[in-house]
Amino acid sequence: MQQDVANPRSQEQVYKPDPVAYLQMAYEQTLKATSDPDWQGTTTASGAQLHYKTVDGGGEVPQVYVTNLGDCQIMILRPKQDKVVYKTKEQWHWFDCPRQLGTNSPDTPEKNAVVDVVELQVGDVVLAMSDGVIDNLWEHEIVSSVQNSIQRWENGEGGTEKFEGDRTGGANGGMKLAAEELVAAAKKIATDPFAESPFMEHAIEEGLASEGGKLDDISVVAALVRKQYT
């Protein structure tokens, strides 16, 4: 991506992100780097690249280029309006077997990655979450958790580190708190053998016996859309 951004262009040429090409290049370089030691493994992939588009009058509208392959999820929240603006759809070969990159997998970014371009507003929250989060928390629980974290942060609560500056909307450290509290909430359900979870519900729909949360990798990256003044 950095190489593409830095490539020289004429004034008529406008840079446009190409996330699938970036992911394909990273995938090929990873295959090359791991082939000699014969390392094996697979991974799903999700990414969000902030960009913008120019509108009439010379203004700019923020956008995010979302790339997804597998069952992790990018979710965009508009906390003040209590709604989910966008979320990626899980990609599975069959239940609990996601599309993935790596050893013995037929999937590649060029063939299987999906890209969406989503317009953003100042104050939106972009979440990148592994399946251990969305397998254990329903959408409304994720939204509620982030809203509560932001409210606590604005009130001067939460977090173990000192942050200075405006805290509006979760600025200057609030996203770290939001991510940590989402991880904690997902872990609580994952380790509860009697909890009701989205994974349990989906398994039952597939005719499989399942109860409680799902132990899996639990990771969250949270970002706040802010206006940069120059």
URMOGI-V479205 format. One record per residue. RES is the residue in three letters. PSI is psi in degrees with one decimal (NA if undefined). Layout:
# URMOGI-V479205
<<RES/PSI> <RES/PSI>>
This chain:
# URMOGI-V479205
<<MET/-47.2> <GLN/-37.3> <GLN/-42.9> <ASP/-43.0> <VAL/-38.6> <ALA/-12.3> <ASN/136.4> <PRO/141.4> <ARG/153.3> <SER/168.6> <GLN/-27.3> <GLU/-22.3> <GLN/127.3> <VAL/132.4> <TYR/131.1> <LYS/124.1> <PRO/145.0> <ASP/72.7> <PRO/-33.9> <VAL/-41.8> <ALA/-40.3> <TYR/-44.0> <LEU/-38.0> <GLN/-42.2> <MET/-43.3> <ALA/-38.4> <TYR/-47.0> <GLU/-39.8> <GLN/-34.6> <THR/-42.6> <LEU/-43.3> <LYS/-42.2> <ALA/-26.9> <THR/-3.7> <SER/-40.2> <ASP/-46.7> <PRO/-3.1> <ASP/44.7> <TRP/140.7> <GLN/152.3> <GLY/166.3> <THR/162.9> <THR/147.1> <THR/172.6> <ALA/133.1> <SER/143.6> <GLY/156.7> <ALA/116.0> <GLN/118.5> <LEU/134.0> <HIS/-159.7> <TYR/165.2> <LYS/147.7> <THR/133.6> <VAL/171.2> <ASP/136.3> <GLY/-4.9> <GLY/3.4> <GLY/168.0> <GLU/138.3> <VAL/125.4> <PRO/142.5> <GLN/160.7> <VAL/130.9> <TYR/111.2> <VAL/128.9> <THR/135.8> <ASN/139.4> <LEU/109.0> <GLY/-151.2> <ASP/15.3> <CYS/176.5> <GLN/137.3> <ILE/126.5> <MET/134.5> <ILE/121.8> <LEU/148.5> <ARG/83.2> <PRO/-39.7> <LYS/-25.3> <GLN/3.4> <ASP/46.6> <LYS/158.8> <VAL/119.6> <VAL/-35.8> <TYR/149.4> <LYS/147.8> <THR/158.2> <LYS/140.1> <GLU/143.1> <GLN/118.1> <TRP/147.2> <HIS/-44.1> <TRP/176.0> <PHE/128.2> <ASP/17.3> <CYS/88.1> <PRO/159.7> <ARG/144.8> <GLN/161.2> <LEU/134.1> <GLY/-152.4> <THR/124.3> <ASN/17.0> <SER/135.1> <PRO/-7.5> <ASP/143.3> <THR/156.6> <PRO/-43.7> <GLU/-37.3> <LYS/-32.6> <ASN/-17.4> <ALA/143.4> <VAL/134.6> <VAL/132.1> <ASP/146.4> <VAL/122.2> <VAL/129.9> <GLU/142.3> <LEU/162.7> <GLN/153.1> <VAL/132.0> <GLY/-13.5> <ASP/151.0> <VAL/126.5> <VAL/122.8> <LEU/133.7> <ALA/118.3> <MET/136.9> <SER/167.7> <ASP/-19.5> <GLY/-18.3> <VAL/-54.1> <ILE/-14.3> <ASP/-18.2> <ASN/-17.5> <LEU/133.7> <TRP/162.5> <GLU/-46.4> <HIS/-28.0> <GLU/-36.7> <ILE/-47.2> <VAL/-47.7> <SER/-41.3> <SER/-45.5> <VAL/-43.6> <GLN/-44.0> <ASN/-39.8> <SER/-43.5> <ILE/-44.2> <GLN/-43.3> <ARG/-40.5> <TRP/-43.6> <GLU/-29.4> <ASN/4.5> <GLY/17.7> <GLU/163.2> <GLY/153.1> <GLY/148.5> <THR/-9.6> <GLU/155.8> <LYS/126.4> <PHE/141.7> <GLU/158.7> <GLY/-174.3> <ASP/130.7> <ARG/6.8> <THR/129.6> <GLY/6.3> <GLY/15.8> <ALA/157.8> <ASN/49.7> <GLY/-14.9> <GLY/-28.1> <MET/-30.5> <LYS/-43.8> <LEU/-44.2> <ALA/-42.9> <ALA/-44.2> <GLU/-40.6> <GLU/-29.8> <LEU/-43.2> <VAL/-44.6> <ALA/-40.6> <ALA/-42.2> <ALA/-40.3> <LYS/-36.9> <LYS/-43.3> <ILE/-40.4> <ALA/-33.0> <THR/6.8> <ASP/109.7> <PRO/-8.6> <PHE/2.8> <ALA/154.2> <GLU/133.4> <SER/158.2> <PRO/-38.7> <PHE/-43.9> <MET/-43.7> <GLU/-45.1> <HIS/-38.9> <ALA/-43.1> <ILE/-38.6> <GLU/-28.9> <GLU/3.1> <GLY/19.6> <LEU/142.2> <ALA/125.8> <SER/143.1> <GLU/143.0> <GLY/-171.0> <GLY/-179.1> <LYS/118.7> <LEU/119.6> <ASP/173.8> <ASP/135.2> <ILE/108.2> <SER/142.4> <VAL/133.6> <VAL/128.7> <ALA/135.6> <ALA/142.6> <LEU/132.8> <VAL/118.6> <ARG/155.8> <LYS/132.2> <GLN/124.1> <TYR/130.2> <THR/NA>>
